[in-house]
Amino acid sequence: MWGQLIIALACALEILAQDCVIPSDSQFSRATYRPYHDGTASGKTHYNAGERIIVDKWIRVVCNKDRQGDGVLNVSKHLCSAGDWIPTLPVCQALCNYECQNGGKCVSPDVCECPDGYNGLRCENVQCIFECQNGGKCVSPDVCECHEGYNGLRCENALCSPGCQNGGTCVSPDTCRCLDGFDGLHCENDIDECSKSDLNDCHHFSNCTNTQGNYTCNCIDGYVDLDDNRGRRCEALCNYECQNGGKCVSPDVCECPEGYNGLRCENVGCKIPAKMQHGMTLFDEERRTISAANRYKIQHGRFLTFTCKKSGVFYFEPNRRRFDCVNGSWVAETRQNGDTWDLGNNGSFPECRKVECPADYCKFGGHCIRDHQCRCPEQTSGKQCETPLCSPGCQNGGMCESPGTCLCLDGFDGQHCENETKNCTLEAGQNVNYWHMSTNTTLSEGGKVVHGTRIRVKCQNTGFDYSDYYNSDESPANMECVNGVFTDHGLNCESVTKSTPDSSPSTKNCTTIENGKITDRGKSFTCNADYQPSFKNGMDAILYARYSCTCNKRTGNVQCMGTEVECKPIGCKIPANVQQGMTLFDPKERRTISAANRYEIQHGQFLTFTCEPSDVFYFEPHRRIFECVKGLWVSKTRPQVDTWDFGNNGAFPECRKVVCPADYCKFGGHCIRDHECQCPEQTSGKQCETPLCSPGCQNGGTCESPHTCRCLDGFDGLHCENDIDECSKSDLNDCHRFSNCTNNWGDYTCTCFEGYVDLDGNRGRRCEETCGALLAPINGNVASGNNNPRFTCDAPHCLDEKKIRVCSKGPLENTTNVCLKGLRECSDDKYLINNDSTLSVSTQWEPTEPSWFGADQGRLNSTETGKKEEKSFRAGVWAAGVDNTDQYIQVNFTAPKIITGIATRGRPKTPHQSPQWVTQYRFMYSTDCVTFNNYMHTDGSDMIFSANVDGDRIEPNLLPCPVLALCARVNPTKWHDWISMAFEIMGCD
C-alpha cells in the first residue's frame, strides 16, 4: 500500500515538474499573459504572476503600451512543454522614439538610462564630475581637452617654460607669479628691496640689508627696536627722561614743548602776557618785534630786549634793557662791566616806570635816560655829564669852565686862551677918579691893572658927562683894559661948565640894537640869548673885536669894524658824523648835504631828513622837514592836521625805527612812518584797514579782504554774483532727511513730508516720524481717488504679531488688510524694569567682580556705593568690558510689554573717577528674545537716538510708534571716555 502511495506521489511530482509558471520579475511584469487555445480565447481573461500552467497548454503574451517584445512583435503565443516555454517568453522592452546614444539604454518610454560619464535626453552629453578650467572642454567622461598652455585633469595647470624659479608659481601660460622678493619673467631675479624706500617698510632710523628674496631691518645705534627686533619701529633712546612733556626724538636729544628747553626739557620758559603796557616794545634774538598778537613763550636761556617809549620830557625804564629767561623768571642782564642794574620786578614780567635819577643828577643840560645814566650834550663827558669839554682845549694854562668855554689866566684871553694880553696904566692929570669894579676899591692915578679889568670913571669936580644918552646902569662911565689900552670912557672932565638945558646930541644916536644891547658907551654890543652877530658885509662873527664899534649918526645904526651889524637868531649846525643811511636835502639850494659839504643852516631855513629803510624795517625821520629855530631842530608839521613830533627836543635828529603798534598796518601794509602805512593795491585808509573789491560785492556781500568778498549765506562767486542751489547737495542744507528742500534766491526752505510732525517751528529741520508716516500708502493714495489703496503694515514696530494694540485692526477689503494709523494705547509712560525683570549685558568691566559694574548696576535708580577695590563697591552703572559698537545691555520681561520710550543716564564724576556717558545708541527689541529687530526709519535705516551730554542728567527718548516686545536691548554706538550707562524702559503692560 505504501509502495503504491509513493509511486503515485512520485508521478504527481513528475507531472508538476512538467508545468510552467507565469514569470513575476520586473522585466516580465511589463506584459499581460492570457489563455490561448487553437486561437480561441477561453473564459479566463489573463493569468497572474506566479500562476502555474499545465504542460501542453498555450498562452498568449501581450506587451504593455509603449513597449515591444523581442524584435518588433508586441503579441506572441507560447506552449508549455516539460516545464519550459516554447518559444521562450519575450522581454517587453521600453519604447523610445529616439536612439539612446553613447551606450545609453531605454528604460522607460522616451527615457534613456545613461552610462557613467554621460547625461542628456539621449545620453548625448559628455559629463565630467569636475569643471574643466581655463577654457578647457569636456570631451569624454571625466576627460578635459585643454587649451594650449594648460594641462592637468581639469586643465588647472598653466605651463611655463622653462619653469618658474625661486618658488614662483605659473598662473597663466608663460606667466609666473613670483614670491615676494623676486621678479623677472621666470622669477629669476632677486629684488633689492633696500634700493628704494617704497620697496621696504624699514623704519627711517634703521639700516636695510638685502638678502636673497627678502631683506632685514636693524635699528641704528641710539635707537631701540619696538617691533621684536624687526627694525620696523625704531624709537630714539635717551639715557635720561625727557621732562615736562618732552619727547625723545633722537639719541639723547629731547624735543621740548613750547616754553621749555634744556637737555631734558627741565628748564621752564617765560610767558608774555596777552595785555602789555602801552608804549612797551619787545625785541627778540631773531630781530623780531613781539606784540600781543604774535607772542610766544620764551625758552629758558633766551632773552628779550625791553624798551619803554619816552613820554614828553620823561624817560622810562626798562630802556633798551635785556632780560634773560631763567627757569620761568625774567632776570635783568648783568653785563661784563659789572653793571648790576635791577628793575625790581622780582622775576615777574617787567613793567614800565620812570627812570630814577636824583635831582640835578645830569649836569650841563644832560638828560636822564636810564636809571642813574645820562645822555650828555656835546662838549661834555662823564657818567653825569659833569666834565665840560673845550675842543681843541684851553691853552696857556686856561681851564675848561663850561662846555666850549675856557677860564683864562691873567694875561691871556680868547676862546681857548690862545691870545696873550698886556697890562694898562691909569693916566694921571685927567681930573677923574678910578674904582675897581670887581673889588669896588679906589685906584690911584699911574697905577697898573691887568687885561680885562673893568674900571669905573667919574669926574672929580663935576657930574657933567654924556651918560644921559646911555642906559642908567652905565653911568658913571666905565672903561676896560684891553690888551694894554683902556677903552674910551667918553667923559670930558676938562670943562667946569655944565651943559645947558638946550644942548643935545645928534638927532640920530645909536642907543639900541634889535635883539641885543649896546655896551661900552656905544663902542661894543652883545646879542641876546639865541642870537648871534651878523655883519652886513658877510664878515665872520668870530672876527668881531670889542670896542670896534661907532655910531652912524646919519642912520642911527651901530657900525663895527667898518660895516653895519645886527643880531640874528642862532643857526643850526650839522654834525661832522651824520648817521649812515641818513640823507639831508636842502630844498632851498636843491642839493644833498653830506659831512664833507655841510654848512650851518640859518634860522628859519629847513632841511628834509630821510633815513633809508633796511630789508625789514623803516626808520624815522622819513621824508620829514625840520626847521632851524634859534639853533634848535624843530619838526615842521601842518597846523591842525599833522601833530607828529620826533621827540628830539631840538637836538640834531637821529634815525630810529618807525613807531607803529603791533598789526597796525592791515592786509600786508608796511609801516613806513610813525603811525603811517604804505598800503598795497586794493586797500585804503590810514591803516590800510579798508579792503577794496572791484567792481564791488553783489547781493549784500561785504569786501572782507582785497579782491575777496564775504558773501551772505546762499551766494558765492568772486563778487557773490551766483546763487547757491543748497538743495543740490545734502551738505549744503540742514533740511531733515524726511523733508523736501526748495531752493530760493539766496536761501532755501524745508517742508516735512506728509505724515511727519515738524518740531522746529515749521522750518523742516526736525521732522519726527509718526505712526501715520510709518504706515503710509505704498500703492495709491486715498486722497487721489484710488478706490483700492494698499498700505504697508510691514513696519515691525507699528504692529504686533496679531495686528492689534499698537495699530487698530483694519477692515478686510478684497483680502487686503488695510492698517489704519497707529494708536498709542498707554495712558501714561511708566518704568517697566522691576525685580521680576532679568538684566544681561554683552561684557562688563572687572568681570571677576560681577557686582561692581554688572548688569544689575545698569538700572536707572542705581547709585554708587562703597569704595572701589572693596567687595562692597557698587558702581551704579553698567560699564562695558571693551569699547566697541557690539556692546549692549538687555532686559527680559516675564510678559510682553508695550514699549514707548527709553531713558538713559551716564556715570557721574566722583573723587576717584572722571565722568563717562553714552552719546548715541540703537534700540533693539524682540518678541522671543532670540531674534532682535533694530528700530528703524521708514527708509529701512537704523534709527539712532541721541543720549547723554554729561554723567548726571537723565535723558528720555520717546518712540514714534510703540513696540510690543518681550525683550529690549540698548546698543551704544558713540560714547564719551568709556561705555558706562544706566537705563530704563518706558511703556505699559
Protein Blocks (a to p, Z undefined) as FASTA:
>chain_A
ZZmmmmmmmmmmmmmmmpccddfbfklmmpccdddeehiacfbfbdcehiacdehiacdd
dddehiacehjbfbdcdddeehiacddddddddddfbdceehiacfbghiacddehiacj
kopaccdfbdceehiacfbghiacddehiacjkopaccddebjeehiacfbghiacddeh
iacjkopaccdfklpmklpccdfkbccdddehiacddddehiacfegonopaccdddfbd
ceehiacfbghiacddehiacjkopaccddddfbdcehiacddfkopacdfklgccddeh
iacddddddehjbccddehiacddeehiacddddfkopacdehlnopacddddddddehk
bgghiacfbghiacddehiacjklpaccddebjeehiacfbghiacddehiacjkopacc
ddddddehklpacddfklopacdehiacdehiacddddfkbcbdfklmmcfklcccdddd
eehiacdehiafkbccdcdfkbccdfbdcfbcehiaceehhpaccddehiacddfklpaf
klpcghiaccdfknopaceehiacddddddddddfbdcehiacddfklopacdfklgccd
dehiacdddddddfkbccddehiacddeehiacddddehkbmcdehlnopacdddddddd
ehkbgghiacfbghiacddehiacjklpaccddebjeehiacfbghiacddehiacjkop
accdfklpmklpccdfkbccdddehiacddddehiacfegonopaccddfklmmccfedc
fklopabbcddfkbmklpcfkophjlccdddeehiacddddddfbfbdcdfbdfkbccdd
fbdchkllmmlmmmklmpfkbccedjehiaklcehiacdfbdcfkbccddddfbdcddfb
dcdddddddfkbccdddfbdcddddfklmaccddddfkopacdddfdfbfkbccddddfb
acddfbdcdddfbdehiacdddddeddZZ
